[in-house]
Amino acid sequence: MKTLKIEGKTIDDAIEKACKEFNVPRKKLNLEIISEGSSGFLGLIGSRKARIKASIMSIDVEFDTSFEKLEETADDTSPNGSSLLHYAPTAEDESDETVPMRAKRVLEGILARMNLDFPVTVEETPETITLNIKGTGNGLLIGKKGQTLDAIQYIVSRASNKYGRGRKRIVIDTEDYRERRGKSLIALAEKLGQKVKKTKKPVTVSNLNAHDRRIIHLALQADESLTTKSRGEGTYRKVIILPNKSA
């Protein structure tokens, strides 16, 4: 995936340049802020430009208003070269179909397009619908830092909640990855929290999705000597752990 470092007078200026460079709107870019820049003394002395990293999101899925198709872009294809996702439900499919049923069917369709014959089980609570893909050696489904699993989860969630009255959070999991990832993030948060308290300097945890950022925030919220903030643009933002000055 092409990644560029872009400078601008401000962050917004740099992002605008990135949009022009890739010829896509802002929402279709992964953005990471390297430096926010500074105007310097009197706008001249010691001024620094804002710098960002920009790349196009790896999976770009569009849903039309009638939900007649669900397909990914040309870059996301199955090993045999066919479209990874191409799903067109019939009227019979949609009649009396619950959100968990629809989510399971959409996920099974994705797995079939990937030539993966793995069974899917469903667990439902008042807040979430968890789809667990059974099998071993599912590194392909998980991807780096769970990015592939997150992308599949996004697609299934958008497709399944299209007609749902009460939206529930849909979670896709395999080989207990979500639990293992959560434990590792909590351990990381505690370790970095100790470092911040020792050095009295902020520490940044980069490239986290919304779910992972929430785990970091919750892991440290009870520690009154620390505070956490999210910063950045795009799907993957940063969490900054800082000393709590008020404490």
TAWOZI-V80383 format. One record per run of one state. SS is the DSSP state (alpha for helix, beta for strand, coil for the rest). FROM is the first residue (numbers start at 1). LEN is the number of residues. If there is no record, write none. Layout:
BEGIN
ss=[SS | SS]
from=[FROM | FROM]
len=[LEN | LEN]
END
This chain:
BEGIN
ss=[coil | beta | coil | alpha | coil | alpha | beta | coil | beta | coil | beta | coil | beta | coil | beta | coil | beta | coil | beta | coil | beta | coil | beta | coil | beta | coil | beta | coil | alpha | coil | alpha | coil | beta | coil | beta | coil | alpha | coil | alpha | coil | beta | coil | alpha | coil | beta | coil | alpha | coil | beta | coil | beta | coil]
from=[1 | 3 | 9 | 11 | 23 | 26 | 29 | 36 | 38 | 39 | 41 | 42 | 45 | 46 | 48 | 49 | 50 | 57 | 62 | 64 | 70 | 72 | 77 | 78 | 83 | 84 | 86 | 87 | 91 | 95 | 99 | 114 | 120 | 125 | 128 | 134 | 139 | 143 | 144 | 161 | 169 | 175 | 177 | 200 | 203 | 209 | 210 | 221 | 226 | 232 | 237 | 244]
len=[2 | 6 | 2 | 12 | 3 | 3 | 7 | 2 | 1 | 2 | 1 | 3 | 1 | 2 | 1 | 1 | 7 | 5 | 2 | 6 | 2 | 5 | 1 | 5 | 1 | 2 | 1 | 4 | 4 | 4 | 15 | 6 | 5 | 3 | 6 | 5 | 4 | 1 | 17 | 8 | 6 | 2 | 23 | 3 | 6 | 1 | 11 | 5 | 6 | 5 | 7 | 4]
END
